[in-house]
Every structure is written in structure tokens, then in C-alpha cells.
Amino acid sequence: MEFAELIRTGQAQAELLRGPEEPPLRGTLCITGHHLLLSPGPQATPDLWLLLLRNVDSIEKRIAGDSGTITLRCKDLRVLQLDIEGVEATLDIARSIEALSSLESVITSFPFFYRPKGLRLGDAWHFHPPECYYKRVARETNAWRLSEANEDFSLCPSYPRAVIVPRAVEDSALARSARFRQGGRFPVLSYYHAPSGTVLLRAGQPLTGPQKRRCSEDEELLRVVLAGARPGARGFIVDTRSPQAAKQARMTGGGTEAKAAYPGWKRLHRPLERGRPLQESFVHLVEACGDLEQSMDRWLNRLESCRWLSHVKETLSTACLAAQSMEQEGACVLVHGADGTDSTLLITSLAQLILDPLSRTMAGFQELIEREWIQAGHPFQLRCAHSAFSHARPKHEAPTFLLFLDCVWQLGRQFPLSLEFGEGMLLALFDHAYASPFGTFLCNNEKERCLCEVRTRTHSLWSGLSQPKEQRKLRNPLYVPNPLAIWPSAEPQSLRLWQGLFLRGTRLPEPSEVAWEKVWQIVTDQEKTEGSQPTDSASEPRP
Amino acid sequence: MEHVENVRLVDRISSKKAALGTLYLTATHVIFVETAPDARKETWILHSQIATIEKQATTATGCPLLIRCKNFQLLQLVIPQERDCHDVYISLIRLARPVKYEELYCFSFNPKLDREEREQGWMLIDLSEEYKRMGLPNNYWQLSDVNREYRVCDSYPTELYVPKSATAHIIVGSSKFRSRRRFPALSYYYKDNHASICRSSQPLSGFSARCLEDEQMLQAIRKANPGSDFIYVVDTRPKLNAMANRAAGKGYENEDNYSNIKFQFIGIENIHVMRNSLQKMLEVCELKSPSMSDFLWGLENSGWLRHIKAIMDAGVFIAKAVSEEGASVLVHCSDGWDRTAQGCSVASLLLDPHYRTLKGFMVLIEKDWISFGHKFTHRYGNLDGDPREISPVIDQFLECVWQLMEQFPCAFEFNERFLIHIQHHIYSCQFGNFLCNSQKERQELKIQERTYSLWAHLWKNRADYLNPLFRADHSQTWGVLHLPTAPCNFMYKFWNGMYNRFEKGLQPRQSVTDYLMAVKEETQQLEEELEALEERLEKIQKVQLSRTKVRSKQSEPSKHSGFSTSDNSTANTPQDYSGNVKSFPSRSPSQGDEDSALILTQDNLKSSDPDLSANSDQESGVEDLSCRSPSGGECVPSEDSAKDRDSDEAVFLTA
């Protein structure tokens, strides 16, 4: 396919408004296959303004006289306004943006063309293969092995090639357990909690169906997990659906673990919102935050009716429950919902942030996202196809990953010294999950990424983020390693709206930036002083 | 001294866990001492902090007594014998409602300062200095002695600034036309453009009355600002309330009678609405594991944040009129001592960076609240009186300041703790500053000779109250503070740090402020050490130039003087995450252990530092270390945490 066919205009004169307080930018507007460009006159400060077309979520055009206005609502929640000279030009540009921003083909997307200076293809992609995490586990326990049963993605298309399973379970048993689980997602190790010797597992729902089928290999697998933990260890199955929903799933071939079939395991239902209701919650919240006319009287009611903060609360408290079961109860935990690719990952990744100090470091957090979201098969392409502004009827969109980032932000607010990364990192991850020049969040799972050769033909976000110039934005200057578990409060009084994200388009960022500068200054002052101890010759000579 | 044994202090959050101890009633405090030998924790409550005492229906375990405090602490006690409970109840009712000023704590509180120190303390904040700082007196404004010996208005101070052209005749005439004779007087003078903020009470205009002197008085205020040909008159009440007042012969200025005024209503509700609103919000705070919807609905329905916004709107309107339009503003409400004080002080805070410093903020409260006769004793129920007079007027002002601090994290020299401690002491009656309803009363009671000043106490401990992010140098934080014009809805947040301040589990577990202050302090120490070392080196080099070899050994600077252990590994145990799932009935098992803000040890009291959370911060630093055991896995778990584990297990088994 040629992009040229979709580009209906060469260029036009336009004025760009980027926000309530930013000065407008005038210049020549043009469109390429992946970008909208505005090149201001030579005297302007930024010499080129660039927008990734993939970032455009919705487009609205208005014609008045012989000029037009295009409003672009972006996936990163920013709103841009373009005033364009000429009716034809306006319509052409609008049509071109519409066509180019909704292309679905992965291999013609921008990451396959993006070749930044200073980065080499293939760098940083292999920081976090499953082998890497397995090595960490193997240092602590011998009860688990790295299985390559899914080498060709035949057992489970949404799992990576290698997964960590109980040593005592054969590959053939895994295959049978896979057939008994939704999407082939048999129980695999998500996290090994060394201090308590307990494990966190994740899976898809068991396919018990209306006949209440059972699978002895699956039962054996979970029995072996308990036996491997410690004598008399118990387990909790955290089902992220309500008991009714889990029961109902039987009608369509799914279901949940029968009590009698899994001795030692106790099921807990913690219903979490998913799918379309979650997407709608996101859409309503963004709408409410963008409504400048709204009076103070109704704001809290409106915030409540969006339900977003309720979802944050439920998610955090479920993750805490899973973490608490492991750390305080010494129990093993298996998490699943239906597919095991959404709310399941929310819980397992958050539980690790709570328990595992390593995952709160810059590198550890990237590893966590790579392992628990990207390789674990969260369908980013489907979930992040549209953000909150799209008028398209949502199909598979859901802001699950955003909900995760919001929960991490809440953690960071309650423990401002315990995360090595700052709000900037979370915002960057949100932006890149929805539209990115990097290949990291492309496709829905490892299998697709292999087919598209994402790892060899695109750059990794992690190497992009490791550029020195990015660090001030991404790091938390207050970070001090904290070896303990961090238990957040999930009470409503302790949770807040993430203004840095949801009010991006309407709020002035300056006051918080001024504060951030000051924090950096205080911290770097100290480092400077510490570094400037007297040199050798300057110290007192000893007699 | 009365005491009751075997009393249980119930953890409000976990119904299972209660501390056993002895309850003592002293002349000034309620003290609960835990029996557990390893803890012996003490909870001290000043009688003056007690807002309500509620005796609840007797149960099998005893008779519950609920004590709600004015600083938002909530204490639930269970007393085994109904009779004892009744006795305690009756005693507390009496103790919590003193009838004479002399019964208040400040008259017996002795921080062991000598007379000179006490007098110096009272001189720390000097309003005549403050008017000088504003640039007064000048060609337009003069100090008037018309109110000497409180002859014109007994709720005003004796020292007042009025326009030069306002003669005594005009002032007295105007005062007769104003409620409680509170005539227009200067609150703040903006040197940059000569505009001023004046304050008064409502005019006695009724439906048609007018007063020539009052009209001349407003004229004089306008003339004192040559840069503008009109003044604003801001009535901070809702229009309906102001109109209703006309029927009683009061009301508001008729624009036809006063030349060159622009009249504006703001719509801050009266003290009764505010009292009820706070009540409703506190009910939301007391909810046991509320859902997000319960909480947001409750908060919305209380209307509290809406009222805070109204007060802020008043301040913003006044500040804009002064700084942008260069117009003087006369502010009033009904009596001119509640909403007027709020509006004037918020405006001053926005206009003048001096008021955003530690000392400047004390001056601001001294000026707009204490000297202008805000009725502290009535509003905060320090003495037994009409409960309808009680209202959280200054609490709302403090919250406005907090909301501004959230918006402008670098604009204030002080931190949140400073506001919380001021709130605490407005109710504690431990210092004399906030006693009585007017300066006249304070003089009659000889407050300065018989009590101590809070300002001196806060100033002495100022290191605790500094905001490390304060940037006096930045264009955005200096000069006039500009609030974003567009969506302000999101700006107003629930002040968890105040209204849930004793629920430590709900607060952020690490403090950025404390951490940064520690870092700054350490940097300073290191710099000093470095300087000293370099000086020494210079000397040594001079003396020992001939020495051959220098063996290197650096003196180790006091690296990370402790803060990295105490501040960062926070006291933290899991809470109850089961929410309202019935199978998980208990709340956080060990939350009570960390709730150290409840604790006020006798030592602290003796050292005249009644500041609850200042001490608790240190205490939790110590407790942090003990809390490492359950998760650190290296230490032997303490008895407590072992207990917790059991109780948790029980919880899970019932699941």
C-alpha cells in the first residue's frame, strides 16, 4: 500500500493552538505517511512541530468562510486546534488525517520506519527474556523450571515461548492443562516471593463448562505448587469476577475451579470491571475533566458517576489482598478472570510492586512491564486502538493498562520515596502504549510480534527511555531503596484523581514543574556536596 | 484524680482490636494509659479539645463512650461498669465546658519560661510594624485614635488606619450607621498602586435609610486611592441573606446613594450552614470502609468544598480588583467578623508574598482575625455557651490556605503541619492568643501577663514548619498569586491530612517534606564540614609544607544522619483490603499500633511541646524499625506482629 494514495494535499498555511496558555504557532502544514508537520517561519523557536498521526483519536472539522478549523483530539488526551487557510485544503487535510491515523497494518506503522540517531536496532530488546527472570527464581528455589513447551506457540498463542512451571510437571501435562484453560493459558509462575517461599501464578479460566468438566493434570499442577511451597501451605484462587459471573461463564464453556477438585485451594471472588464498561468509565472521566463549563456543585457527583476512582480502589485492594495472602499468610495465590490477559495482569503486576523492592527500581519496573504485560500477552493493539475521544464504536478497547498506571501513581503518592521512577515515566508509558515510534507495545502477543519481526525491525522503547536526556523527566529524585513491602491504603480518602494525566489538556503544568525543579535542585545540591569532599592531599596528614 | 481501670480503647477501624488500660481524668486532660507492659502507651486529650461526648447503649462488654474532638480525633472507650461510665460522662461534660476563662488550660500551662521570655514572646508579632511595612502612614492614610479606650467600637482594636480625609466626625457618624458600630477601617494597603482593602460591618440601611457620614466615609476611601475613580463594595453574603437583613433595618449599600461605588455579592453562606456542612463532612469521614461512591456522594452532599470555593472566590475577586483594576475594596458581611475576615485574609495572602512566609502568616492572623475582633471564644466553644455560635470559620480559612499550597507548592514558606498545629491550638486554649472575642476583653483579662503566646512557641520550633520547596526567587511564586481562571472544580480536594489526621493508615506513609528538609540539613552540615576541613587544611599546609608524604585518610562525614532509615522504611502494615466482602470482616490488624498520633507522652507535655503530630512523627520513626520484622524477615517478629498474623489467619479461615 502506498501512503501517497491517502495523502490528498501537499501543504497549507495554518495556525496551531496547543493548549489554553501556550502561544499559537503559525506556519506551513504538511502531511507525510506517519506525521503531521508544521514548519513555522525561520524566526520561530521550535523549528518543526511534529505529531504522530497514529496519536490522533478523533478529528473534527468546521468550515467558516474561506478557512477551516480542525480539532484533533489525541490518544494522549491532548487537544489540538488547527486553523487552516482554504476550504479545500482543510477538507483534504482532514480526510488525509482520518485515513492515515486509522491504518491497522502493523508492519507499515511508523516504528518500522523510525531510525533515530544514537540507537542501534536490536539493542535493549533482550534485556528481559523469560530466561532472565527464571535465573532469579532459580537462585532461590529448585522447585520450578523453564519450560519451552510453548516454543512454537502451539499450546498457548498468547504466552511467550518459554514459561516457568513447577519442576515436577511434565510438558505433556502442561499441554493437557492448556486445553483445559481459556486461550490455552495454563497456570504459570508470575512471581516468586522469596521471603515467604510462596508463589503468585496466573492462568485463564478453567473450561469446566456446564458439565463441570475436570482435568486431572490441571489439578495435579496446582497440587504440586502447594507441595513445593512448604508443608501444609494453602492457596488462594483470586477470581476477578463475581461468583455469579463465574458461574454464568459455565454456560459458554468457561467456569471456575470446583472446590472439591483442588484441595488446599480456596477461591475468592473479587469482581473487577473490564472491557466496555471500563472503557466507558475512561471516556466519561476524560469528558468530565474537559468540561470547563461545569459548576462546582456537581463535580464530585460527576466524578463519582464516572466510576473510575472506584475501579482504582477495587483494583488496588484486590492486588493488596493477593500480596497480603502471600506475605502475611504464607499462601500461594493463583489469579485469573476469564481470559487471564487483563484484570489478571493488573493484579499480578501490582502485587509485585507492593512486595518486590526490585520491581520498584527503574530497570525492575521496565522488566515487570515487559514480563507481566507485554510477554504475558496483554493485547495492547486491541485494547489501545482508541483512547477516550474516539467516536468509533468500541470493540476491544479497554484502558486496563492505564488503570495499572493509575494504581502505580497512587502507590507513588502514598510512598513518594519508594519508587525509583516518577510520574513522568508513567505518563510516558501511557503515551507510548497508545501511539509510539517504538515497537515495544506493538501487536497483541509474542506470536504476532515474532511474525512481524518486531524485535529486529523496530526500536525498543526501553532503549529510547534509557537516553541520558530523558532521565530527569522519568526518574524520581526522592527515591531511596526501601526493602519492605509497601502497603497502600485503598480507602477512598487516600485515593485521588490523577490530575497530571486526566487534566493534561486543561491544567497549567507550571506550578508542579516549578516544584519538581526545586526538588531536583535540593537533591543534586546534596550530591554535589557529598562529591566534593576534600581530596587526598587535602586531608590531615597523620603523624 | 479520678481513674477507671480495665477500660478498652477501641480502634475505630478494627472492631476486633482494643487496647486495655486505665482512664484518668485530671484537671486539664483525659489520659488513657495502656496496661500492656511493653507498650504503656498514653493517649492525652485536652478537655478543651472535646467537642462532644456520647454515651452509647450498654453492651455485654461494657458501656461505650464516644469522644469527638475539635481537632478531629475520635476516641471510642468501653468502660466495664455502667456506673463508672456515667460518672466519667458527667465529669467530662462539666470539664469540657468550662464557664470561666480562668478554668482554661492557658492559665495553668507553664512552659518554664521566665517573665522576660514570656514578654518577648508576646512582642514577636507587632501590628504597628506590619502597618509600617505596608508603607503607612502616608499622604492618604493615618493612624486614628478615635477608638481609644474602645469608645467607638468595642470589638475593634484601638489602633486603626483610616483615610486622612475622614474626620472623627465622619468616622463616628459612619459607625452609628453600621452594625455593632464596626465602621470601615483599613485591613491592607497595596503600596504598588495605592489601592486598599477596607473592612466593616453591614450598613443599617433598611429599605431607605441613608447616612451622610457613611457616604463620606466611602468617598474618603475612594479618594485615598488617586489611581481609581471608583471603589468596590463587596458583600460576602448571598444576596438573599443581605436582602432579608433589610427587613431588620440592616442590609447593604444602595448604589444610588453612594457615589462611584460598584457593588458585588459573593455568596458565602452563614455560620449555621457552615457548621452543618462540616458536621456532614465529618460523618463521611467517620464511615466505616465507605465505597468510593459513598465517599464522593457524601462529600458532595456536605457542600463543604463548595463553601471553601466560595470563600476563595471572595479572596480572588478582592485581590484581582486591587492588583489588576487598581481599585480599593470595602468588604463586609453582617457583623464583619467572620466572612469579612475570611475574604480579607485570603485576598491579602494572594496579594502579598510576605503573608506566605512563616512570620507573615502569623501577622496575617493577628491582623485580620485577632485584632479585628473575630469571636474566637464563641466560634470555637472555648467556654460553655450558645452552641449556635460555634462555627468552623477560621478552619475554613486554614483550608483555603492549604488548597492554595496544593496549587502552588513553592509559594509558601511554611508547610501543612504549620496549619494543622495552628488549628490545634485555636481549640486547645493552651496559649492566650485566641482567647476572648475582642482585644478589649483580652486586655481586661490581662492575657499577656497571665498566659504565653503561641507565636513564640511556633517560631521557636520553626524548623518543623518550613516548606523545603519554598522558592522566593521564582516569578510564579512571588508577587500576586494567579489562580487559573478556567476550571477550578478540580482544584478543590478533600483535606485528608486535616480531617483524618489521626487515621495514620489513611495518610501517605512517607513525607516528602521531612525527607527534603533532612536532605537540606545534611547538605548544609556537609558544606560546613567541608569548609572547616578546608580551613584546617590551609593552616596545616602552611605549617607543614616541608613534610614529605601525606597518608590519606579522610574523616568520614556523618553520612546520612539517620534519615534514610527512619524516614524511608515507613511504618507500614497491610490494611484491610477486603472492603465490604462479608467474609473478611476485620480491618487492618495492626493499624492501632502505628496510630501514634494519638499518643502524647508526659515527657512531651513537660517539654511544653503539645504538638501531637510533631512528636508522633518522631515516634513513628522509631516504630518503623520494629515494623521491619514481619517483612524484613531478619529480625524475630515481635509479639505484636505474631498476634497479627494469628488474627489475620482467623480472618482468612472464615473466608
HADDOCK unambig.tbl for C-alpha pairs under 7 A between the chains (distance, minus, plus):
assign (segid A and resid 195 and name CA) (segid B and resid 633 and name CA) 6.59 0.50 0.50
assign (segid A and resid 292 and name CA) (segid B and resid 486 and name CA) 6.48 0.50 0.50
assign (segid A and resid 292 and name CA) (segid B and resid 487 and name CA) 5.32 0.50 0.50
assign (segid A and resid 296 and name CA) (segid B and resid 306 and name CA) 6.41 0.50 0.50
assign (segid A and resid 296 and name CA) (segid B and resid 489 and name CA) 5.15 0.50 0.50
assign (segid A and resid 297 and name CA) (segid B and resid 306 and name CA) 6.55 0.50 0.50
assign (segid A and resid 299 and name CA) (segid B and resid 489 and name CA) 6.53 0.50 0.50
assign (segid A and resid 300 and name CA) (segid B and resid 296 and name CA) 5.87 0.50 0.50
assign (segid A and resid 300 and name CA) (segid B and resid 297 and name CA) 6.96 0.50 0.50
assign (segid A and resid 300 and name CA) (segid B and resid 300 and name CA) 5.63 0.50 0.50
assign (segid A and resid 301 and name CA) (segid B and resid 296 and name CA) 6.69 0.50 0.50
assign (segid A and resid 301 and name CA) (segid B and resid 297 and name CA) 6.04 0.50 0.50
assign (segid A and resid 301 and name CA) (segid B and resid 300 and name CA) 6.55 0.50 0.50
assign (segid A and resid 304 and name CA) (segid B and resid 293 and name CA) 5.76 0.50 0.50
assign (segid A and resid 304 and name CA) (segid B and resid 296 and name CA) 6.00 0.50 0.50
assign (segid A and resid 309 and name CA) (segid B and resid 292 and name CA) 6.83 0.50 0.50
assign (segid A and resid 310 and name CA) (segid B and resid 292 and name CA) 5.25 0.50 0.50
assign (segid A and resid 317 and name CA) (segid B and resid 577 and name CA) 4.68 0.50 0.50
assign (segid A and resid 318 and name CA) (segid B and resid 577 and name CA) 6.70 0.50 0.50
assign (segid A and resid 320 and name CA) (segid B and resid 577 and name CA) 6.31 0.50 0.50
assign (segid A and resid 321 and name CA) (segid B and resid 577 and name CA) 5.68 0.50 0.50
assign (segid A and resid 321 and name CA) (segid B and resid 578 and name CA) 7.00 0.50 0.50
assign (segid A and resid 324 and name CA) (segid B and resid 574 and name CA) 6.80 0.50 0.50
assign (segid A and resid 328 and name CA) (segid B and resid 645 and name CA) 6.50 0.50 0.50
assign (segid A and resid 329 and name CA) (segid B and resid 649 and name CA) 6.53 0.50 0.50
assign (segid A and resid 413 and name CA) (segid B and resid 508 and name CA) 6.85 0.50 0.50
assign (segid A and resid 414 and name CA) (segid B and resid 508 and name CA) 4.01 0.50 0.50
assign (segid A and resid 414 and name CA) (segid B and resid 509 and name CA) 5.67 0.50 0.50
assign (segid A and resid 414 and name CA) (segid B and resid 510 and name CA) 6.77 0.50 0.50
assign (segid A and resid 415 and name CA) (segid B and resid 508 and name CA) 6.27 0.50 0.50
assign (segid A and resid 415 and name CA) (segid B and resid 509 and name CA) 5.71 0.50 0.50
assign (segid A and resid 415 and name CA) (segid B and resid 510 and name CA) 5.32 0.50 0.50
assign (segid A and resid 416 and name CA) (segid B and resid 510 and name CA) 6.15 0.50 0.50
assign (segid A and resid 416 and name CA) (segid B and resid 512 and name CA) 6.53 0.50 0.50
assign (segid A and resid 417 and name CA) (segid B and resid 510 and name CA) 6.67 0.50 0.50
assign (segid A and resid 417 and name CA) (segid B and resid 568 and name CA) 6.60 0.50 0.50
assign (segid A and resid 480 and name CA) (segid B and resid 568 and name CA) 6.80 0.50 0.50
assign (segid A and resid 482 and name CA) (segid B and resid 568 and name CA) 6.54 0.50 0.50
assign (segid A and resid 482 and name CA) (segid B and resid 569 and name CA) 5.74 0.50 0.50
assign (segid A and resid 484 and name CA) (segid B and resid 569 and name CA) 6.84 0.50 0.50
assign (segid A and resid 484 and name CA) (segid B and resid 631 and name CA) 6.03 0.50 0.50
assign (segid A and resid 484 and name CA) (segid B and resid 632 and name CA) 6.21 0.50 0.50
assign (segid A and resid 485 and name CA) (segid B and resid 631 and name CA) 6.62 0.50 0.50
assign (segid A and resid 486 and name CA) (segid B and resid 572 and name CA) 6.79 0.50 0.50
assign (segid A and resid 487 and name CA) (segid B and resid 572 and name CA) 6.24 0.50 0.50
assign (segid A and resid 487 and name CA) (segid B and resid 573 and name CA) 6.05 0.50 0.50
assign (segid A and resid 487 and name CA) (segid B and resid 574 and name CA) 5.02 0.50 0.50
assign (segid A and resid 489 and name CA) (segid B and resid 505 and name CA) 6.59 0.50 0.50
assign (segid A and resid 489 and name CA) (segid B and resid 506 and name CA) 5.85 0.50 0.50
assign (segid A and resid 489 and name CA) (segid B and resid 575 and name CA) 6.73 0.50 0.50
assign (segid A and resid 491 and name CA) (segid B and resid 289 and name CA) 6.86 0.50 0.50
assign (segid A and resid 491 and name CA) (segid B and resid 506 and name CA) 6.96 0.50 0.50
assign (segid A and resid 492 and name CA) (segid B and resid 291 and name CA) 6.84 0.50 0.50
assign (segid A and resid 492 and name CA) (segid B and resid 292 and name CA) 5.26 0.50 0.50
assign (segid A and resid 492 and name CA) (segid B and resid 295 and name CA) 6.48 0.50 0.50
assign (segid A and resid 493 and name CA) (segid B and resid 496 and name CA) 6.35 0.50 0.50
assign (segid A and resid 493 and name CA) (segid B and resid 506 and name CA) 6.81 0.50 0.50
assign (segid A and resid 494 and name CA) (segid B and resid 506 and name CA) 5.50 0.50 0.50
assign (segid A and resid 494 and name CA) (segid B and resid 507 and name CA) 6.59 0.50 0.50
assign (segid A and resid 511 and name CA) (segid B and resid 407 and name CA) 6.86 0.50 0.50
assign (segid A and resid 511 and name CA) (segid B and resid 408 and name CA) 5.62 0.50 0.50
assign (segid A and resid 511 and name CA) (segid B and resid 409 and name CA) 6.90 0.50 0.50
assign (segid A and resid 515 and name CA) (segid B and resid 409 and name CA) 6.06 0.50 0.50
assign (segid A and resid 515 and name CA) (segid B and resid 410 and name CA) 5.78 0.50 0.50
assign (segid A and resid 515 and name CA) (segid B and resid 469 and name CA) 6.29 0.50 0.50
assign (segid A and resid 518 and name CA) (segid B and resid 469 and name CA) 5.96 0.50 0.50
assign (segid A and resid 519 and name CA) (segid B and resid 469 and name CA) 6.78 0.50 0.50
assign (segid A and resid 522 and name CA) (segid B and resid 520 and name CA) 6.49 0.50 0.50
assign (segid A and resid 526 and name CA) (segid B and resid 519 and name CA) 6.81 0.50 0.50
assign (segid A and resid 526 and name CA) (segid B and resid 523 and name CA) 4.90 0.50 0.50
assign (segid A and resid 529 and name CA) (segid B and resid 523 and name CA) 6.41 0.50 0.50
assign (segid A and resid 529 and name CA) (segid B and resid 526 and name CA) 6.53 0.50 0.50
assign (segid A and resid 529 and name CA) (segid B and resid 527 and name CA) 6.35 0.50 0.50
assign (segid A and resid 533 and name CA) (segid B and resid 530 and name CA) 6.55 0.50 0.50
assign (segid A and resid 536 and name CA) (segid B and resid 552 and name CA) 5.32 0.50 0.50
assign (segid A and resid 537 and name CA) (segid B and resid 550 and name CA) 6.53 0.50 0.50
assign (segid A and resid 537 and name CA) (segid B and resid 552 and name CA) 6.94 0.50 0.50
assign (segid A and resid 538 and name CA) (segid B and resid 537 and name CA) 5.98 0.50 0.50
assign (segid A and resid 539 and name CA) (segid B and resid 537 and name CA) 6.76 0.50 0.50
assign (segid A and resid 539 and name CA) (segid B and resid 552 and name CA) 6.47 0.50 0.50
assign (segid A and resid 539 and name CA) (segid B and resid 553 and name CA) 6.57 0.50 0.50
assign (segid A and resid 539 and name CA) (segid B and resid 554 and name CA) 5.83 0.50 0.50
assign (segid A and resid 540 and name CA) (segid B and resid 537 and name CA) 6.68 0.50 0.50
assign (segid A and resid 541 and name CA) (segid B and resid 550 and name CA) 5.14 0.50 0.50
assign (segid A and resid 541 and name CA) (segid B and resid 551 and name CA) 5.84 0.50 0.50
assign (segid A and resid 541 and name CA) (segid B and resid 552 and name CA) 6.91 0.50 0.50
assign (segid A and resid 542 and name CA) (segid B and resid 551 and name CA) 6.41 0.50 0.50
